[in-house]
C-alpha cells in the first residue's frame, strides 16, 4: 500500500475517530496508524466490567471492532465512510489487566468490501496476554448523507 494512494489518511482517520463519543466514554485512544493498520488502547475501567470483575466482552469487542473499522477506513477513498458488515470474535482469556491494546490490520482491501482482523491483548503487571481475536468484513460507504467519514 502506497502512502500516495491514500492522501492524508492519518489526519482523516484520526479526525473521524475523534468524532466517536463511545470511544471517549470508554477511554479508548488511537495510539498509532499506518495504511491498513491501527493501534488503539484502553485503560482498565471498573465501569466496564462484568460480574467477576473482568473487562466485559462487549468493551473488548467494541475496541476490536473500532480498530478493524479504522484500519479499513485508512485505506478507503477520502469521500468514503466505513460500516461493519460482519464480525466474529473469539474470546480466549478473561479480560484481566490494567491496560488493553487493540491492533488491527486489513487482510484484503477492495473497492467496497474489506477483510480485516484485530487482536486484543491485556497488560497485567509485567505480563501481556492475547485475550481475543476478531475477523470482520467492512464496507466502504459512499454517496449517503447519513454516513460520513
Buried (B, 14 or more C-beta within 10 A) or exposed (E): BEEEEBEEBBEBBBEBBEEBEEBEEBBBBBEEBBBBBBBBBBEBBEEBBEEEEBBBBEBBBBBBBBBBBBBBBBBBEEEBBBBBEEBEBEBEBBBBBEEBBBBBBBBEBBEEBBBBBBBBBBBBEEEEBEBBBBBBBBBBBBEEEEBEB
